[in-house]
Amino acid sequence: MRHDSIHKKIAEEAIAERAGDENSASAKTTKSPLYYIIGLFLALILILWIVPVSIIRLDPEPRDIPSFDDVTKGYDINDFSGAKRPDSTDIRDYVAPTDPTIKQLSTRIAASTCDSGKEAYKVCQAKAVFYFVRDNFAYVAESDEYMQTPTEIFYTRGGDCDDFSVLLASMEQAIGVPTRFIRAPGHVYVQVYIEEALERYKEEDGWINLDAACRSCGFGQLSKRYDQKSVIW
């Protein structure tokens, strides 16, 4: 009788131990909802970290844009007033990317704000030149058809949409960015072509709008009133 009790006790202990192991395993496989919430939270943090890094890499922004005085330091601005003018009224003849002064000033802006050799660095440099022209020259609605050369605009520090476009096209071409002019009713602005730029900046044909005479327009943006347009170069 005593042996039966001992055997029964041993059996009960074995059954209890097995049940405990099963409960433990069940607890391991059935995780608390908090576990999944924490996992999703960590995954979201990882995604939010990866996406901005990718955007920065493919759509870099220039560092602090230099001021007008910083860019022209070492130059005598008065010398810019006597620039040789084309004997033409065609806006395309005023673009001067190979002018030594324009080349040097454009390179100075691009080099001081962007790291060359990195992915999409040309996008960064094109933005830097655009922001510089947009923010450092005053728009003046001129009543005549006098068109300034790029260096003259540095001397006067202002001009109309033709002048802004001449300067911007000259400086963008000086750093290797193709440009063309777009004519709209009573207005002209520039488009640039940068293959590696994000699609959200581009028109259907791949060109990017840059209106430096529009102080509120960002890179790739354009006032809606200029929907009707025609390419003139």
C-alpha atoms as a printed R data frame, in Angstrom:
    type eleno elety resid chain resno      x      y       z
1   ATOM     1    CA   MET     A     1  0.000  0.000   0.000
2   ATOM     2    CA   ARG     A     2  2.826  2.297   0.871
3   ATOM     3    CA   HIS     A     3  4.541  1.540  -2.439
4   ATOM     4    CA   ASP     A     4  1.358  2.443  -4.322
5   ATOM     5    CA   SER     A     5  1.279  5.818  -2.561
6   ATOM     6    CA   ILE     A     6  4.888  6.473  -3.441
7   ATOM     7    CA   HIS     A     7  4.298  5.549  -7.088
8   ATOM     8    CA   LYS     A     8  1.199  7.719  -7.185
9   ATOM     9    CA   LYS     A     9  3.101 10.688  -5.735
10  ATOM    10    CA   ILE     A    10  5.924 10.263  -8.247
11  ATOM    11    CA   ALA     A    11  3.411 10.114 -11.113
12  ATOM    12    CA   GLU     A    12  1.642 13.248  -9.891
13  ATOM    13    CA   GLU     A    13  4.933 15.118  -9.636
14  ATOM    14    CA   ALA     A    14  5.898 14.028 -13.168
15  ATOM    15    CA   ILE     A    15  2.549 15.147 -14.555
16  ATOM    16    CA   ALA     A    16  2.824 18.502 -12.752
17  ATOM    17    CA   GLU     A    17  6.368 19.043 -14.065
18  ATOM    18    CA   ARG     A    18  5.304 18.264 -17.603
19  ATOM    19    CA   ALA     A    19  2.360 20.632 -17.356
20  ATOM    20    CA   GLY     A    20  4.698 23.329 -16.087
21  ATOM    21    CA   ASP     A    21  7.024 22.844 -19.059
22  ATOM    22    CA   GLU     A    22  4.078 23.060 -21.461
23  ATOM    23    CA   ASN     A    23  2.819 26.235 -19.812
24  ATOM    24    CA   SER     A    24  6.293 27.730 -20.020
25  ATOM    25    CA   ALA     A    25  6.557 26.873 -23.707
26  ATOM    26    CA   SER     A    26  3.101 28.297 -24.311
27  ATOM    27    CA   ALA     A    27  4.125 31.507 -22.583
28  ATOM    28    CA   LYS     A    28  7.152 31.757 -24.821
29  ATOM    29    CA   THR     A    29  5.129 31.286 -28.020
30  ATOM    30    CA   THR     A    30  2.199 33.460 -26.941
31  ATOM    31    CA   LYS     A    31  3.817 36.852 -26.550
32  ATOM    32    CA   SER     A    32  2.271 39.854 -24.957
33  ATOM    33    CA   PRO     A    33  0.709 42.512 -27.273
34  ATOM    34    CA   LEU     A    34  3.211 44.935 -25.767
35  ATOM    35    CA   TYR     A    35  5.992 42.890 -27.370
36  ATOM    36    CA   TYR     A    36  4.537 43.477 -30.838
37  ATOM    37    CA   ILE     A    37  3.905 47.158 -30.151
38  ATOM    38    CA   ILE     A    38  7.539 47.642 -29.155
39  ATOM    39    CA   GLY     A    39  8.666 45.743 -32.275
40  ATOM    40    CA   LEU     A    40  6.552 47.909 -34.575
41  ATOM    41    CA   PHE     A    41  7.799 51.040 -32.859
42  ATOM    42    CA   LEU     A    42 11.434 50.048 -33.388
43  ATOM    43    CA   ALA     A    43 10.739 49.156 -37.026
44  ATOM    44    CA   LEU     A    44  9.094 52.546 -37.576
45  ATOM    45    CA   ILE     A    45 12.095 54.339 -36.096
46  ATOM    46    CA   LEU     A    46 14.379 52.393 -38.436
47  ATOM    47    CA   ILE     A    47 12.257 53.292 -41.491
48  ATOM    48    CA   LEU     A    48 12.098 56.964 -40.524
49  ATOM    49    CA   TRP     A    49 15.871 56.988 -40.178
50  ATOM    50    CA   ILE     A    50 16.577 55.230 -43.471
51  ATOM    51    CA   VAL     A    51 14.166 57.306 -45.617
52  ATOM    52    CA   PRO     A    52 15.593 60.770 -44.729
53  ATOM    53    CA   VAL     A    53 19.132 59.467 -45.283
54  ATOM    54    CA   SER     A    54 18.109 58.262 -48.738
55  ATOM    55    CA   ILE     A    55 16.417 61.572 -49.560
56  ATOM    56    CA   ILE     A    56 19.449 63.566 -48.431
57  ATOM    57    CA   ARG     A    57 21.678 61.373 -50.574
58  ATOM    58    CA   LEU     A    58 19.539 61.693 -53.735
59  ATOM    59    CA   ASP     A    59 18.284 65.248 -53.181
60  ATOM    60    CA   PRO     A    60 21.029 67.107 -51.306
61  ATOM    61    CA   GLU     A    61 20.593 70.673 -50.156
62  ATOM    62    CA   PRO     A    62 23.529 73.113 -50.249
63  ATOM    63    CA   ARG     A    63 25.066 74.323 -47.040
64  ATOM    64    CA   ASP     A    64 24.769 77.996 -46.094
65  ATOM    65    CA   ILE     A    65 24.538 80.031 -49.311
66  ATOM    66    CA   PRO     A    66 27.318 82.655 -49.311
67  ATOM    67    CA   SER     A    67 26.360 86.306 -49.262
68  ATOM    68    CA   PHE     A    68 26.963 88.650 -52.169
69  ATOM    69    CA   ASP     A    69 29.918 90.208 -50.336
70  ATOM    70    CA   ASP     A    70 31.452 86.787 -49.635
71  ATOM    71    CA   VAL     A    71 31.210 85.724 -53.256
72  ATOM    72    CA   THR     A    72 32.598 88.972 -54.680
73  ATOM    73    CA   LYS     A    73 35.355 89.326 -52.098
74  ATOM    74    CA   GLY     A    74 38.580 90.271 -53.877
75  ATOM    75    CA   TYR     A    75 36.791 91.725 -56.904
76  ATOM    76    CA   ASP     A    76 36.308 95.381 -57.791
77  ATOM    77    CA   ILE     A    77 32.591 95.539 -58.558
78  ATOM    78    CA   ASN     A    78 33.072 98.863 -60.373
79  ATOM    79    CA   ASP     A    79 35.019 97.003 -63.035
80  ATOM    80    CA   PHE     A    80 31.901 94.999 -63.848
81  ATOM    81    CA   SER     A    81 30.033 98.044 -65.165
82  ATOM    82    CA   GLY     A    82 32.088 98.307 -68.323
83  ATOM    83    CA   ALA     A    83 31.486 94.811 -69.635
84  ATOM    84    CA   LYS     A    84 31.474 94.384 -73.384
85  ATOM    85    CA   ARG     A    85 27.915 94.120 -74.651
86  ATOM    86    CA   PRO     A    86 26.737 91.964 -77.561
87  ATOM    87    CA   ASP     A    87 25.419 93.877 -80.559
88  ATOM    88    CA   SER     A    88 22.153 91.972 -80.363
89  ATOM    89    CA   THR     A    89 18.714 91.963 -78.775
90  ATOM    90    CA   ASP     A    90 18.591 88.155 -78.593
91  ATOM    91    CA   ILE     A    91 18.696 87.043 -74.954
92  ATOM    92    CA   ARG     A    92 20.738 83.983 -75.879
93  ATOM    93    CA   ASP     A    93 23.639 86.159 -77.017
94  ATOM    94    CA   TYR     A    94 24.006 87.598 -73.507
95  ATOM    95    CA   VAL     A    95 24.674 84.268 -71.806
96  ATOM    96    CA   ALA     A    96 28.366 84.179 -70.904
97  ATOM    97    CA   PRO     A    97 29.371 81.028 -68.999
98  ATOM    98    CA   THR     A    98 32.990 81.297 -70.184
99  ATOM    99    CA   ASP     A    99 33.460 84.845 -68.928
100 ATOM   100    CA   PRO     A   100 36.333 84.441 -66.435
101 ATOM   101    CA   THR     A   101 34.572 86.431 -63.711
102 ATOM   102    CA   ILE     A   102 31.274 84.560 -64.060
103 ATOM   103    CA   LYS     A   103 33.108 81.229 -64.146
104 ATOM   104    CA   GLN     A   104 35.069 82.041 -60.996
105 ATOM   105    CA   LEU     A   105 32.093 83.396 -59.050
106 ATOM   106    CA   SER     A   106 29.901 80.421 -60.009
107 ATOM   107    CA   THR     A   107 32.596 77.939 -59.046
108 ATOM   108    CA   ARG     A   108 33.118 79.716 -55.740
109 ATOM   109    CA   ILE     A   109 29.431 79.346 -54.875
110 ATOM   110    CA   ALA     A   110 29.214 75.686 -55.891
111 ATOM   111    CA   ALA     A   111 32.462 74.693 -54.195
112 ATOM   112    CA   SER     A   112 31.644 76.386 -50.906
113 ATOM   113    CA   THR     A   113 28.191 74.857 -50.497
114 ATOM   114    CA   CYS     A   114 28.382 71.335 -51.943
115 ATOM   115    CA   ASP     A   115 30.742 68.354 -51.818
116 ATOM   116    CA   SER     A   116 31.764 67.321 -55.316
117 ATOM   117    CA   GLY     A   117 32.052 63.631 -56.106
118 ATOM   118    CA   LYS     A   118 29.070 62.635 -53.983
119 ATOM   119    CA   GLU     A   119 25.894 61.225 -55.512
120 ATOM   120    CA   ALA     A   120 23.645 63.927 -57.024
121 ATOM   121    CA   TYR     A   121 26.193 66.643 -56.199
122 ATOM   122    CA   LYS     A   122 25.225 68.426 -59.435
123 ATOM   123    CA   VAL     A   123 21.704 68.864 -58.043
124 ATOM   124    CA   CYS     A   124 23.174 70.485 -54.938
125 ATOM   125    CA   GLN     A   125 25.347 72.848 -56.971
126 ATOM   126    CA   ALA     A   126 22.505 73.861 -59.293
127 ATOM   127    CA   LYS     A   127 20.375 74.650 -56.235
128 ATOM   128    CA   ALA     A   128 23.168 76.719 -54.683
129 ATOM   129    CA   VAL     A   129 23.574 78.906 -57.779
130 ATOM   130    CA   PHE     A   130 19.803 79.324 -58.122
131 ATOM   131    CA   TYR     A   131 19.340 80.317 -54.470
132 ATOM   132    CA   PHE     A   132 22.217 82.787 -54.714
133 ATOM   133    CA   VAL     A   133 20.780 84.575 -57.755
134 ATOM   134    CA   ARG     A   134 17.230 84.520 -56.388
135 ATOM   135    CA   ASP     A   135 18.146 85.918 -52.968
136 ATOM   136    CA   ASN     A   136 20.897 88.451 -53.713
137 ATOM   137    CA   PHE     A   137 19.475 90.573 -56.524
138 ATOM   138    CA   ALA     A   138 16.493 92.905 -56.551
139 ATOM   139    CA   TYR     A   139 13.752 92.599 -59.127
140 ATOM   140    CA   VAL     A   140 13.237 95.870 -61.015
141 ATOM   141    CA   ALA     A   141 10.451 96.165 -63.590
142 ATOM   142    CA   GLU     A   142 12.311 98.026 -66.323
143 ATOM   143    CA   SER     A   143 10.409 99.979 -68.952
144 ATOM   144    CA   ASP     A   144 12.950 99.662 -71.771
145 ATOM   145    CA   GLU     A   145 14.442 96.705 -73.598
146 ATOM   146    CA   TYR     A   146 17.958 97.242 -72.284
147 ATOM   147    CA   MET     A   147 19.406 93.856 -71.405
148 ATOM   148    CA   GLN     A   148 22.293 93.601 -68.955
149 ATOM   149    CA   THR     A   149 25.290 91.353 -69.295
150 ATOM   150    CA   PRO     A   150 25.919 88.934 -66.392
151 ATOM   151    CA   THR     A   151 28.681 91.080 -64.914
152 ATOM   152    CA   GLU     A   152 26.593 94.242 -65.256
153 ATOM   153    CA   ILE     A   153 23.947 92.612 -63.077
154 ATOM   154    CA   PHE     A   154 26.574 92.077 -60.381
155 ATOM   155    CA   TYR     A   155 27.320 95.793 -60.602
156 ATOM   156    CA   THR     A   156 23.695 97.012 -60.479
157 ATOM   157    CA   ARG     A   157 22.522 94.291 -58.054
158 ATOM   158    CA   GLY     A   158 19.138 94.154 -59.800
159 ATOM   159    CA   GLY     A   159 17.198 93.820 -63.015
160 ATOM   160    CA   ASP     A   160 14.070 92.468 -64.686
161 ATOM   161    CA   CYS     A   161 13.216 88.868 -65.557
162 ATOM   162    CA   ASP     A   162 15.432 88.965 -68.671
163 ATOM   163    CA   ASP     A   163 18.409 90.037 -66.578
164 ATOM   164    CA   PHE     A   164 17.774 87.422 -63.891
165 ATOM   165    CA   SER     A   165 17.488 84.744 -66.561
166 ATOM   166    CA   VAL     A   166 20.702 85.819 -68.315
167 ATOM   167    CA   LEU     A   167 22.642 85.728 -65.062
168 ATOM   168    CA   LEU     A   168 21.187 82.424 -63.882
169 ATOM   169    CA   ALA     A   169 21.718 80.693 -67.233
170 ATOM   170    CA   SER     A   170 25.300 81.969 -67.387
171 ATOM   171    CA   MET     A   171 26.148 80.764 -63.877
172 ATOM   172    CA   GLU     A   172 24.427 77.383 -64.249
173 ATOM   173    CA   GLN     A   173 26.218 76.720 -67.529
174 ATOM   174    CA   ALA     A   174 29.487 77.826 -65.921
175 ATOM   175    CA   ILE     A   175 29.243 74.848 -63.527
176 ATOM   176    CA   GLY     A   176 28.254 72.434 -66.294
177 ATOM   177    CA   VAL     A   177 24.444 72.492 -66.068
178 ATOM   178    CA   PRO     A   178 22.602 72.721 -69.433
179 ATOM   179    CA   THR     A   179 20.012 75.504 -69.635
180 ATOM   180    CA   ARG     A   180 17.360 76.900 -71.921
181 ATOM   181    CA   PHE     A   181 15.022 79.894 -71.799
182 ATOM   182    CA   ILE     A   182 11.259 79.664 -71.524
183 ATOM   183    CA   ARG     A   183  9.093 82.525 -72.742
184 ATOM   184    CA   ALA     A   184  5.711 83.130 -71.101
185 ATOM   185    CA   PRO     A   185  3.350 86.091 -71.598
186 ATOM   186    CA   GLY     A   186  5.298 89.094 -70.287
187 ATOM   187    CA   HIS     A   187  7.934 86.905 -68.670
188 ATOM   188    CA   VAL     A   188 11.000 84.752 -69.267
189 ATOM   189    CA   TYR     A   189 12.682 82.215 -67.007
190 ATOM   190    CA   VAL     A   190 15.214 79.403 -67.138
191 ATOM   191    CA   GLN     A   191 15.028 75.636 -67.254
192 ATOM   192    CA   VAL     A   192 17.934 73.339 -66.407
193 ATOM   193    CA   TYR     A   193 18.517 69.706 -67.242
194 ATOM   194    CA   ILE     A   194 19.935 67.427 -64.541
195 ATOM   195    CA   GLU     A   195 19.358 63.750 -65.240
196 ATOM   196    CA   GLU     A   196 19.909 62.578 -61.649
197 ATOM   197    CA   ALA     A   197 17.426 65.058 -60.148
198 ATOM   198    CA   LEU     A   198 14.263 63.668 -58.560
199 ATOM   199    CA   GLU     A   199 11.258 63.327 -60.830
200 ATOM   200    CA   ARG     A   200  9.172 65.631 -58.649
201 ATOM   201    CA   TYR     A   201 11.248 68.578 -59.877
202 ATOM   202    CA   LYS     A   202 10.927 67.797 -63.578
203 ATOM   203    CA   GLU     A   203  8.521 68.704 -66.316
204 ATOM   204    CA   GLU     A   204  7.319 65.963 -68.670
205 ATOM   205    CA   ASP     A   205 10.375 66.364 -70.901
206 ATOM   206    CA   GLY     A   206 12.789 66.167 -67.949
207 ATOM   207    CA   TRP     A   207 13.661 69.863 -67.682
208 ATOM   208    CA   ILE     A   208 13.432 71.756 -64.369
209 ATOM   209    CA   ASN     A   209 11.881 75.213 -63.954
210 ATOM   210    CA   LEU     A   210 13.990 77.895 -62.260
211 ATOM   211    CA   ASP     A   211 12.500 81.369 -61.917
212 ATOM   212    CA   ALA     A   212 15.085 83.464 -60.064
213 ATOM   213    CA   ALA     A   213 12.942 86.601 -60.404
214 ATOM   214    CA   CYS     A   214 10.315 84.923 -58.200
215 ATOM   215    CA   ARG     A   215 11.523 85.281 -54.611
216 ATOM   216    CA   SER     A   216  8.897 82.826 -53.309
217 ATOM   217    CA   CYS     A   217  9.637 80.100 -55.884
218 ATOM   218    CA   GLY     A   218 11.767 77.178 -54.821
219 ATOM   219    CA   PHE     A   219 13.879 74.841 -56.934
220 ATOM   220    CA   GLY     A   220 11.609 73.426 -59.646
221 ATOM   221    CA   GLN     A   221  8.696 75.694 -58.760
222 ATOM   222    CA   LEU     A   222  6.920 78.186 -60.966
223 ATOM   223    CA   SER     A   223  4.044 80.627 -60.593
224 ATOM   224    CA   LYS     A   224  0.820 79.136 -61.997
225 ATOM   225    CA   ARG     A   225  0.198 82.247 -64.077
226 ATOM   226    CA   TYR     A   226  2.968 81.128 -66.438
227 ATOM   227    CA   ASP     A   227  1.320 77.882 -67.578
228 ATOM   228    CA   GLN     A   228  1.361 79.023 -71.214
229 ATOM   229    CA   LYS     A   229  4.934 78.900 -72.357
230 ATOM   230    CA   SER     A   230  7.233 78.242 -75.288
231 ATOM   231    CA   VAL     A   231 10.836 77.152 -75.444
232 ATOM   232    CA   ILE     A   232 13.097 79.692 -77.112
233 ATOM   233    CA   TRP     A   233 16.397 77.911 -76.451
